C-alpha cells in the first residue's frame, strides 16, 4: 500500500496524481524485481524536515528528502519525508515544474528503498540514470 500525507504545508496533490503515482511506483518495483510493502509519502515543510534531519541523522541543514527504510527481504517499505519548500525552490532553480520536481524526489526515495546509493560519483551517475529512466514512465 502507498499512503499520501501532507503535514505542516499548504501543498495539495493535483487531481489524479496519487493514483498515477501509485501505479508508477508499482511499475518501478516490478521492473526492479521487488514487491510493495507499505510506503508513506509525506510532503511537509522545510522546518519539520530540518528537525527530522537533526534528530535522526545529526545533519543541521535543509534537504529535499529523507528516506526511512523499513524494507524486509521480501517487501519494499519505508517513509519518504519530502520538503515542499525545497522542491519548490529546486523547481525554480532547475526551471522545472514543482510536480516534476516532486516526482524526481519521490523516485529518488524509492530507489534508495531499492538499495541504490548515491555516495560515490559512480553511484550518483547510476542513480540519476535510473531516475531519468523511471521519470519517463510516469
C-alpha positions in Angstrom: 0.0 0.0 0.0 1.1 3.5 -0.7 -0.2 6.3 1.6 0.0 10.0 0.9 0.2 12.6 3.7 0.6 16.3 3.9 1.9 17.9 7.1 2.8 21.5 8.0 2.4 22.8 4.5 -0.3 24.1 2.2 0.6 21.8 -0.6 -2.2 19.8 -2.3 -1.7 16.8 -4.6 -3.1 17.5 -8.0 -6.2 15.7 -9.1 -5.3 12.1 -10.2 -1.7 12.4 -9.0 -1.9 9.8 -6.2 -3.4 7.2 -8.4 -0.9 7.7 -11.2 2.0 7.9 -8.8 1.0 4.6 -7.1 0.8 2.9 -10.5 4.2 4.3 -11.4 5.8 3.2 -8.1 4.3 -0.3 -8.5 5.7 -0.5 -12.1 9.1 0.7 -10.9 9.1 -2.1 -8.2 8.1 -4.7 -10.8 10.9 -3.5 -13.1 13.4 -3.9 -10.2 12.0 -7.4 -9.3 10.7 -6.1 -5.9 7.3 -6.2 -4.2 5.5 -3.4 -2.5 5.1 -3.4 1.3 3.9 -0.1 2.8 5.3 3.2 1.6 4.3 6.6 3.2 4.9 9.7 1.2 4.8 12.7 3.5 5.0 16.2 2.0 6.0 18.6 4.7 7.8 21.9 5.4 11.5 22.8 5.5 11.3 23.3 9.2 9.8 19.9 10.0 12.3 18.1 7.7 15.1 20.0 9.3 14.0 18.8 12.7 14.0 15.2 11.4 17.4 15.7 9.8 18.9 17.0 13.1 17.2 14.4 15.3 17.7 11.2 13.3 20.7 12.0 11.1 22.6 14.6 13.1 22.6 16.8 10.0 21.9 20.5 10.6 20.9 21.5 7.1 17.8 21.6 4.8 17.3 18.8 2.4 14.6 17.8 -0.1 14.0 14.3 1.1 14.8 11.9 4.0 14.0 8.3 3.4 13.5 5.8 6.3 13.8 2.3 5.0 11.7 -0.4 6.7 12.1 -3.0 3.9 12.3 -6.6 4.5 13.9 -9.2 2.3 10.6 -9.7 0.5 8.9 -6.3 0.5 9.9 -2.7 -0.1 8.6 -0.4 2.7 9.5 3.0 4.1 8.7 6.6 4.8 9.6 9.3 2.3 9.6 12.7 4.0 9.7 15.5 1.4 10.1 19.2 1.9 7.7 21.1 -0.3 9.7 24.2 0.3 12.9 22.5 -1.1 11.2 21.1 -4.2 9.5 24.4 -5.0 12.9 26.2 -4.8 14.6 23.4 -6.8 11.9 23.6 -9.4 12.6 27.3 -9.9 16.4 26.8 -9.9 16.2 24.0 -12.5 13.4 25.7 -14.5 11.1 22.7 -13.8 7.6 22.4 -12.5 7.0 21.7 -8.8 5.2 18.5 -9.7 8.0 17.3 -11.9 10.5 18.0 -9.1 8.2 16.1 -6.7 8.2 13.1 -9.0 12.0 13.2 -9.2 12.4 13.3 -5.4 9.8 10.5 -5.0 11.6 8.2 -7.4 14.9 9.1 -5.7 13.5 7.9 -2.4 12.0 4.8 -4.0 15.5 4.0 -5.5 17.0 4.3 -2.0 14.4 1.8 -0.7 15.5 -0.4 -3.6 19.1 -0.2 -2.1 20.6 2.2 -4.7 23.0 4.6 -3.1 24.5 8.0 -4.1 27.7 8.4 -2.1 30.2 8.0 -4.9 30.3 9.6 -8.3 29.5 6.2 -9.9 26.6 5.6 -7.6 25.3 9.1 -8.3 25.5 8.6 -12.0 23.6 5.3 -11.8 21.0 6.9 -9.5 20.5 9.8 -12.0 20.2 7.3 -14.9 17.6 5.3 -13.0 15.7 8.5 -12.0 15.6 9.7 -15.6 14.5 6.3 -16.9 11.7 6.0 -14.4 10.6 9.6 -14.8 9.8 8.7 -18.5 7.4 6.0 -17.3 5.2 8.3 -15.2 
